[in-house]
Amino acid sequence: MSDKRLPVTPWPPVRTEPPLVHADAPGPGVKLEMHYVECFGCGDVDNGLHMHSTVGEAGVVYSQFPVTAAHQGAPGLAHGGLLACAFDEALGSTVGNLLRRPAVTGKLETDFLRPVPVGTTLFIAAKVDGVAGRKIYASADGHLDSADGAVAVRARGLFVQVGLDHFTRNGDPDALKKFSQTPSRRADWDINP
Ligand SMILES: CCCCCCCC/C=C\CCCCCCCC(=O)SCCNC(=O)CCNC(=O)[C@H](O)C(C)(C)COP(=O)(O)OP(=O)(O)OC[C@H]1O[C@@H](n2cnc3c(N)ncnc32)[C@H](O)[C@@H]1OP(=O)(O)O
């Protein structure tokens, strides 16, 4: 399958600066911890995506999504919404860990190019493409069963930087305390519950 169906709109869609990887960002080879134990993407959640990620060279973060029977839409195939979820996680983790700026997804586009069968693992390579003020643009390819397998899904997203109060005001007032229960998060984000 060719890439003829992929969008031709420019990306990032606005003028951006190159992303500045934070001086304290984890370096190549570092396996990233779950960012929050109750996260559907990376946490310890029944039938969650159980994704895990490793920092690669040149600002790329590699994530894996093992697709199980719990993730089906059509019989035997991954649900498209859960594939989008996997990319939200992979892109968000890339932005959060490399730039160390708390950000939420503003927009997420996905191109589903090939079916993703139950039993396969999606190997996602994500990077930050540019930054314009609070707007952070990131994109990723998802390969079937190996880092150089056929590309099954592509995604690009806009993440918008927020203050840490975004999570306590809009979500759980104890959000910072809960985040701080993942030890690496406490150090990353200067959280003092
Ligand atoms: C407690 C500690 C935390 C620690 C963090 C740990 C990190 C760990 C590391 C990593 C793990 C991360 C892994 C997670 C992965 C999953 C992420 C998610 O699922 S996030 C949930 C889904 N997303 C939402 O719930 C957002 C809901 N939306 C909002 O809250 C607001 O709309 C928000 C914040 C996105 C923007 O609202 P405004 O009022 O602050 O700002 P405005 O002015 O509206 O937007 C800012 C700029 O962005 C553009 N913008 C916003 N949304 C846009 C859109 N959909 N399309 C195009 N542009 C958009 C606007 O046009 C504006 O641009 P102009 O500055 O004017 O140039």
The ligand as a MOL file (V3000), in Angstrom:
LIG
                    3D

  0  0  0     0  0            999 V3000
M  V30 BEGIN CTAB
M  V30 COUNTS 67 69 0 0 0
M  V30 BEGIN ATOM
M  V30 1 C -0.6720 16.6210 37.6460 0
M  V30 2 C 0.7550 16.4410 37.0800 0
M  V30 3 C 0.8240 16.3370 35.6190 0
M  V30 4 C 2.1150 15.7960 35.2060 0
M  V30 5 C 2.1250 15.4390 33.7870 0
M  V30 6 C 2.7910 14.1240 33.6350 0
M  V30 7 C 3.3450 13.9810 32.2650 0
M  V30 8 C 3.8960 12.6470 32.0780 0
M  V30 9 C 4.4770 12.5200 30.7570 0
M  V30 10 C 3.7630 12.0450 29.7680 0
M  V30 11 C 2.4870 11.3540 29.8450 0
M  V30 12 C 1.3980 11.9250 29.0320 0
M  V30 13 C 0.6370 10.8650 28.3110 0
M  V30 14 C -0.8070 11.2310 28.2970 0
M  V30 15 C -1.4150 11.0400 26.9540 0
M  V30 16 C -2.8590 11.3650 26.9530 0
M  V30 17 C -3.0890 12.8440 26.8690 0
M  V30 18 C -4.5260 13.1670 26.9960 0
M  V30 19 O -5.3610 12.3470 26.8180 0
M  V30 20 S -4.9890 14.7520 27.4390 0
M  V30 21 C -6.7600 14.5910 27.6070 0
M  V30 22 C -7.5140 14.9940 26.3730 0
M  V30 23 N -7.4340 16.4000 26.1630 0
M  V30 24 C -8.0970 17.2740 26.9270 0
M  V30 25 O -8.7950 16.9470 27.8570 0
M  V30 26 C -7.9520 18.7120 26.5590 0
M  V30 27 C -9.2820 19.4580 26.7080 0
M  V30 28 N -9.1240 20.8140 26.2040 0
M  V30 29 C -8.7000 21.8060 26.9870 0
M  V30 30 O -8.4840 21.6420 28.1930 0
M  V30 31 C -8.4750 23.1440 26.3350 0
M  V30 32 O -9.2300 23.2530 25.1560 0
M  V30 33 C -6.9630 23.3630 25.9730 0
M  V30 34 C -6.1090 23.3310 27.2720 0
M  V30 35 C -6.4460 22.3030 24.9920 0
M  V30 36 C -6.8030 24.7270 25.3140 0
M  V30 37 O -7.5530 25.6650 26.0440 0
M  V30 38 P -6.9230 27.0410 26.5170 0
M  V30 39 O -8.0680 27.9100 26.9540 0
M  V30 40 O -5.8680 26.8020 27.5680 0
M  V30 41 O -6.1840 27.6790 25.2870 0
M  V30 42 P -6.7340 28.0450 23.8370 0
M  V30 43 O -6.4510 29.4870 23.6370 0
M  V30 44 O -8.1210 27.5600 23.6120 0
M  V30 45 O -5.7540 27.1660 22.9020 0
M  V30 46 C -4.3590 27.4410 22.8960 0
M  V30 47 C -3.9130 27.4450 21.4600 0
M  V30 48 O -4.1280 26.1180 20.9230 0
M  V30 49 C -4.9970 26.1800 19.7820 0
M  V30 50 N -5.8870 25.0260 19.8020 0
M  V30 51 C -6.4870 24.4650 20.8550 0
M  V30 52 N -7.2140 23.4280 20.4850 0
M  V30 53 C -7.0670 23.3210 19.1440 0
M  V30 54 C -7.5720 22.4160 18.1630 0
M  V30 55 N -8.3830 21.4250 18.4930 0
M  V30 56 N -7.1950 22.5870 16.8760 0
M  V30 57 C -6.3640 23.5900 16.5170 0
M  V30 58 N -5.8410 24.4900 17.4250 0
M  V30 59 C -6.2180 24.3380 18.6900 0
M  V30 60 C -5.8010 27.4710 19.9700 0
M  V30 61 O -6.3060 27.9350 18.7260 0
M  V30 62 C -4.7500 28.3740 20.5740 0
M  V30 63 O -3.9090 28.8160 19.5210 0
M  V30 64 P -3.3230 30.3250 19.5310 0
M  V30 65 O -2.4910 30.4540 20.7760 0
M  V30 66 O -4.5170 31.2260 19.5640 0
M  V30 67 O -2.5080 30.4030 18.2620 0
M  V30 END ATOM
M  V30 BEGIN BOND
M  V30 1 1 1 2
M  V30 2 1 2 3
M  V30 3 1 3 4
M  V30 4 1 4 5
M  V30 5 1 5 6
M  V30 6 1 6 7
M  V30 7 1 7 8
M  V30 8 1 8 9
M  V30 9 2 9 10
M  V30 10 1 10 11
M  V30 11 1 11 12
M  V30 12 1 12 13
M  V30 13 1 13 14
M  V30 14 1 14 15
M  V30 15 1 15 16
M  V30 16 1 16 17
M  V30 17 1 17 18
M  V30 18 2 18 19
M  V30 19 1 18 20
M  V30 20 1 20 21
M  V30 21 1 21 22
M  V30 22 1 22 23
M  V30 23 1 23 24
M  V30 24 2 24 25
M  V30 25 1 24 26
M  V30 26 1 26 27
M  V30 27 1 27 28
M  V30 28 1 28 29
M  V30 29 2 29 30
M  V30 30 1 29 31
M  V30 31 1 31 32
M  V30 32 1 31 33
M  V30 33 1 33 34
M  V30 34 1 33 35
M  V30 35 1 33 36
M  V30 36 1 36 37
M  V30 37 1 37 38
M  V30 38 2 38 39
M  V30 39 1 38 40
M  V30 40 1 38 41
M  V30 41 1 41 42
M  V30 42 2 42 43
M  V30 43 1 42 44
M  V30 44 1 42 45
M  V30 45 1 45 46
M  V30 46 1 46 47
M  V30 47 1 47 48
M  V30 48 1 47 62
M  V30 49 1 48 49
M  V30 50 1 49 50
M  V30 51 1 49 60
M  V30 52 1 50 51
M  V30 53 1 50 59
M  V30 54 2 51 52
M  V30 55 1 52 53
M  V30 56 1 53 54
M  V30 57 2 53 59
M  V30 58 1 54 55
M  V30 59 2 54 56
M  V30 60 1 56 57
M  V30 61 2 57 58
M  V30 62 1 58 59
M  V30 63 1 60 61
M  V30 64 1 60 62
M  V30 65 1 62 63
M  V30 66 1 63 64
M  V30 67 2 64 65
M  V30 68 1 64 66
M  V30 69 1 64 67
M  V30 END BOND
M  V30 END CTAB
M  END
